[in-house]
Amino acid sequence: MSAETVIYHNPACATSRNTLAMIRATGIEPTVIEYLKTPPDRATLERLIGAAGLTPRALLREKGTPFAELGLADESLADDALIDAMLAHPILINRPLVETSLGVRLCRPSEVVLEILPAPLAEDFVKEDGEVIRA
């Protein structure tokens, strides 16, 4: 894993926007990958899932996606089938995923990103909804 900070970002998502702003508030300018426009390939997605300590099912997003129509609630579906669905429909990938030299996290809530940033917040951060994250 490189020392670079990478965020798999959806600009339409408040949690993703807050996470990106929090990264920038520590003085880091991350590589921003709008994963709906540039989805990860299978190897990258599998690596991110493993590095984050997640299962493919734990990374699936239900709200605002074809989750139900695709029958993804079926617990008997294998991990490969879930990854296939995420690759075919990137909106199914929950966000934001952030990768740094300190690890990978699904940043929900957004302040989870602070666990893997090499620098702390310099000052309190105010999220879009007004919640204050203390430095």
C-alpha positions in Angstrom: 0.0 0.0 0.0 1.3 3.4 -0.9 1.7 6.3 1.5 -0.8 8.2 -0.6 -4.3 9.0 0.7 -7.0 7.8 -1.6 -10.8 8.4 -1.1 -13.4 6.5 -3.1 -15.8 9.4 -3.2 -19.4 10.1 -4.2 -19.9 13.9 -4.3 -23.6 13.5 -3.9 -23.2 11.9 -0.5 -22.9 14.1 2.6 -20.9 11.5 4.5 -18.4 11.3 1.6 -18.2 15.1 1.3 -17.6 15.4 5.1 -14.9 12.8 5.0 -13.1 14.5 2.1 -13.3 17.9 3.9 -11.9 16.3 7.1 -9.0 14.8 5.2 -8.2 18.2 3.7 -8.6 19.8 7.2 -5.5 17.8 8.3 -3.5 19.3 5.5 -3.6 16.2 3.2 -4.8 16.6 -0.4 -6.0 13.1 -1.3 -6.4 11.4 -4.6 -10.1 11.5 -5.2 -11.6 8.7 -7.2 -15.3 9.2 -8.0 -16.0 5.5 -8.0 -19.3 5.8 -9.8 -17.5 7.3 -12.8 -14.3 5.2 -12.3 -15.2 2.0 -10.4 -12.5 -0.1 -9.0 -11.6 -3.4 -10.7 -12.1 -6.7 -9.0 -8.6 -7.0 -7.6 -8.8 -3.5 -6.1 -12.2 -4.0 -4.6 -11.2 -7.3 -3.1 -8.0 -5.8 -1.7 -9.9 -2.8 -0.2 -12.5 -5.1 1.4 -9.8 -7.3 2.9 -7.7 -4.4 4.1 -10.7 -2.8 5.8 -11.5 -6.0 7.6 -14.9 -6.2 6.0 -16.9 -8.8 4.2 -18.4 -8.1 0.8 -21.8 -8.1 2.4 -20.7 -5.5 4.9 -19.7 -3.1 2.1 -23.0 -3.5 0.3 -25.2 -0.4 0.2 -29.0 -1.0 0.2 -30.5 2.5 0.2 -30.9 4.1 -3.2 -29.5 1.1 -5.0 -30.8 -2.0 -6.9 -30.1 -4.1 -3.8 -33.6 -5.5 -3.5 -34.3 -5.9 -7.2 -31.1 -7.9 -7.6 -32.1 -10.2 -4.6 -28.9 -9.4 -2.7 -30.6 -9.9 0.7 -30.3 -13.6 0.0 -27.8 -14.7 2.7 -26.9 -17.8 0.6 -25.2 -15.6 -2.0 -21.4 -16.2 -2.2 -19.0 -13.4 -1.7 -18.0 -13.6 -5.4 -21.7 -13.0 -6.4 -21.8 -9.9 -4.2 -18.6 -8.6 -5.6 -19.9 -9.3 -9.1 -23.0 -7.2 -8.3 -20.9 -4.3 -6.9 -18.7 -4.4 -10.1 -21.8 -4.4 -12.3 -23.5 -1.7 -10.2 -20.9 0.5 -8.4 -23.7 2.3 -6.6 -23.9 -0.8 -4.4 -20.4 0.0 -3.0 -20.9 1.8 0.3 -18.9 4.9 0.7 -16.6 6.5 1.3 -13.7 4.1 1.4 -10.4 5.7 2.4 -7.0 4.2 2.0 -3.9 5.6 3.7 -0.5 4.1 4.7 -2.2 3.4 8.1 -5.1 1.3 6.7 -8.4 1.2 4.9 -11.7 2.2 6.4 -15.3 2.5 5.4 -15.8 6.0 6.8 -19.4 5.8 8.1 -19.6 7.9 10.2 -17.1 10.3 8.5 -14.9 10.8 11.6 -13.8 7.1 11.3 -11.3 8.5 8.8 -9.3 10.1 11.7 -8.3 6.5 12.7 -6.1 6.2 9.6 -4.9 9.7 8.9 -1.2 10.4 9.8 -2.0 13.9 11.0 -4.8 15.0 13.5 -7.3 17.7 12.9 -5.6 21.1 13.6 -8.9 22.5 14.9 -12.5 21.4 15.5 -14.3 20.3 12.3 -17.9 21.2 11.7 -19.8 18.7 9.6 -22.4 19.8 7.0 -25.2 19.0 9.5 -23.6 21.2 12.2 -22.1 18.3 14.3 -18.7 19.3 15.7 -15.8 16.9 15.6 -13.3 17.9 18.3 -9.6 18.2 17.3 
